[in-house]
Amino acid sequence: MTADVLGPGYEAIELPMGRDAEGDVVATLVRRRRTDPSRRAVLYLHGFVDYFFQKHLADFYVDLGFDFYALDLRKYGRSLRPHQTANYIESLSDYFPEIDEAVRIVRDVDGHDTLLLNGHSTGGLIAALWADRAKGRGLVDGLFLNSPFVDLAEPLVLRKVGAGLARALRPRFPKAKLPAGVSDRYPRSIHRDHEGEWEFDLEWKPILGFPVRAAWLAAVRRGQLRLHKGLDVDVPVLVMASTRSVRPTRKVLDVTGADAVLDVEHMARWAPRIGRHVTLVRVDGGLHDLVLSAEPARTRVFDELTRWTNGYLPAG
């Protein structure tokens, strides 16, 4: 591994993932180890228009007794290359090889016995689908899903129209840009140069986001509908979501203390379909990325996660 952009204590390794229609593909595994050896580890998967930058999340896990790993998926963050379309894939299963390789490194190379998979937003959907495929193999011991992207945020009619448009365009125009995306109100509310307290790379996580492409949205929708039919994840699952959502508009600018990206009621509705043992926790004042919430919501997130890991994961 080599030094990571986050500075001392962080290492990164590039994982070659072969080629696709755009050329060479890589993923990037970031690692932060405890000073004292640990047999427990966590692997973090980010969301759409995102990458791993939340150092305080790594601090939390290290203090809890875990070695921390994060995977920048292909065409995101550290793994995005000049010849690539940012954040673009045509199936969520395209991400499975890099998750497989990351898990192999965490378990077989670095020697961890216990592994928690932590996914945020789109990463939460991907984590659930991957864990369903991996059931019975003993690869992970628990799943923590932070505001998972289990359904499209729009009202039912618009969900059907948007998904239908994506399906129609995908065969001939897979990279067509759709009139959809995340409002800039949420990223502005979290970046320290605007209204927030966090610093992140605006090339990798731009305020105005990246275009939503037809094939990407179609892939996400297929994954969501697969989850709606019912997965069979065979390890304990913790789903956390804010207590309320807000839809930013020209008249609604205040997104404080709410999920301004997804509908939290969808998360509550679909969480039981993920596996056999699912715990749902709602966080008052939580943002879309709950670990970026202002206090006291952020402390509540970490307190609930601590309680759950102590109760359901094997001791280190």
NORJO-V51735 format. One record per residue. N is the residue number from 1. SS is DSSP state (2 for helix, 1 for strand, 0 for the rest). Layout:
n: {N | N}
ss: {SS | SS}
This chain:
n: {1 | 2 | 3 | 4 | 5 | 6 | 7 | 8 | 9 | 10 | 11 | 12 | 13 | 14 | 15 | 16 | 17 | 18 | 19 | 20 | 21 | 22 | 23 | 24 | 25 | 26 | 27 | 28 | 29 | 30 | 31 | 32 | 33 | 34 | 35 | 36 | 37 | 38 | 39 | 40 | 41 | 42 | 43 | 44 | 45 | 46 | 47 | 48 | 49 | 50 | 51 | 52 | 53 | 54 | 55 | 56 | 57 | 58 | 59 | 60 | 61 | 62 | 63 | 64 | 65 | 66 | 67 | 68 | 69 | 70 | 71 | 72 | 73 | 74 | 75 | 76 | 77 | 78 | 79 | 80 | 81 | 82 | 83 | 84 | 85 | 86 | 87 | 88 | 89 | 90 | 91 | 92 | 93 | 94 | 95 | 96 | 97 | 98 | 99 | 100 | 101 | 102 | 103 | 104 | 105 | 106 | 107 | 108 | 109 | 110 | 111 | 112 | 113 | 114 | 115 | 116 | 117 | 118 | 119 | 120 | 121 | 122 | 123 | 124 | 125 | 126 | 127 | 128 | 129 | 130 | 131 | 132 | 133 | 134 | 135 | 136 | 137 | 138 | 139 | 140 | 141 | 142 | 143 | 144 | 145 | 146 | 147 | 148 | 149 | 150 | 151 | 152 | 153 | 154 | 155 | 156 | 157 | 158 | 159 | 160 | 161 | 162 | 163 | 164 | 165 | 166 | 167 | 168 | 169 | 170 | 171 | 172 | 173 | 174 | 175 | 176 | 177 | 178 | 179 | 180 | 181 | 182 | 183 | 184 | 185 | 186 | 187 | 188 | 189 | 190 | 191 | 192 | 193 | 194 | 195 | 196 | 197 | 198 | 199 | 200 | 201 | 202 | 203 | 204 | 205 | 206 | 207 | 208 | 209 | 210 | 211 | 212 | 213 | 214 | 215 | 216 | 217 | 218 | 219 | 220 | 221 | 222 | 223 | 224 | 225 | 226 | 227 | 228 | 229 | 230 | 231 | 232 | 233 | 234 | 235 | 236 | 237 | 238 | 239 | 240 | 241 | 242 | 243 | 244 | 245 | 246 | 247 | 248 | 249 | 250 | 251 | 252 | 253 | 254 | 255 | 256 | 257 | 258 | 259 | 260 | 261 | 262 | 263 | 264 | 265 | 266 | 267 | 268 | 269 | 270 | 271 | 272 | 273 | 274 | 275 | 276 | 277 | 278 | 279 | 280 | 281 | 282 | 283 | 284 | 285 | 286 | 287 | 288 | 289 | 290 | 291 | 292 | 293 | 294 | 295 | 296 | 297 | 298 | 299 | 300 | 301 | 302 | 303 | 304 | 305 | 306 | 307 | 308 | 309 | 310 | 311 | 312 | 313 | 314 | 315 | 316}
ss: {0 | 1 | 1 | 0 | 0 | 0 | 0 | 0 | 0 | 0 | 1 | 1 | 1 | 1 | 1 | 1 | 1 | 1 | 1 | 1 | 0 | 0 | 1 | 1 | 1 | 1 | 1 | 1 | 1 | 1 | 1 | 1 | 0 | 0 | 0 | 0 | 0 | 0 | 0 | 1 | 1 | 1 | 1 | 1 | 1 | 0 | 0 | 0 | 0 | 0 | 0 | 0 | 0 | 0 | 2 | 2 | 2 | 2 | 2 | 2 | 2 | 2 | 2 | 2 | 0 | 0 | 1 | 1 | 1 | 1 | 1 | 1 | 0 | 0 | 0 | 0 | 2 | 2 | 2 | 0 | 0 | 0 | 0 | 0 | 0 | 0 | 0 | 0 | 0 | 0 | 0 | 2 | 2 | 2 | 2 | 2 | 2 | 2 | 2 | 2 | 2 | 2 | 2 | 2 | 2 | 2 | 2 | 2 | 2 | 0 | 0 | 0 | 0 | 1 | 1 | 1 | 1 | 1 | 1 | 1 | 0 | 2 | 2 | 2 | 2 | 2 | 2 | 2 | 2 | 2 | 2 | 2 | 2 | 0 | 0 | 0 | 0 | 0 | 0 | 0 | 0 | 1 | 1 | 1 | 1 | 1 | 0 | 0 | 0 | 0 | 0 | 0 | 0 | 0 | 0 | 2 | 2 | 2 | 2 | 2 | 2 | 2 | 2 | 2 | 2 | 2 | 2 | 2 | 2 | 2 | 0 | 0 | 0 | 0 | 0 | 0 | 1 | 0 | 0 | 0 | 0 | 0 | 0 | 2 | 2 | 2 | 2 | 2 | 2 | 2 | 1 | 0 | 0 | 0 | 0 | 0 | 0 | 1 | 0 | 0 | 0 | 0 | 0 | 0 | 0 | 0 | 0 | 0 | 0 | 0 | 0 | 0 | 1 | 2 | 2 | 2 | 2 | 2 | 2 | 2 | 2 | 2 | 2 | 2 | 2 | 2 | 2 | 2 | 2 | 0 | 0 | 0 | 1 | 0 | 0 | 1 | 1 | 1 | 1 | 1 | 1 | 1 | 0 | 0 | 1 | 0 | 0 | 0 | 0 | 0 | 0 | 0 | 0 | 0 | 0 | 0 | 0 | 0 | 1 | 0 | 0 | 0 | 0 | 2 | 2 | 2 | 2 | 2 | 2 | 2 | 2 | 2 | 2 | 0 | 1 | 0 | 0 | 1 | 1 | 1 | 1 | 1 | 1 | 0 | 0 | 0 | 0 | 0 | 0 | 2 | 2 | 2 | 0 | 0 | 0 | 0 | 2 | 2 | 2 | 2 | 2 | 2 | 2 | 2 | 2 | 2 | 2 | 2 | 2 | 2 | 2 | 2 | 0 | 0 | 0 | 0}
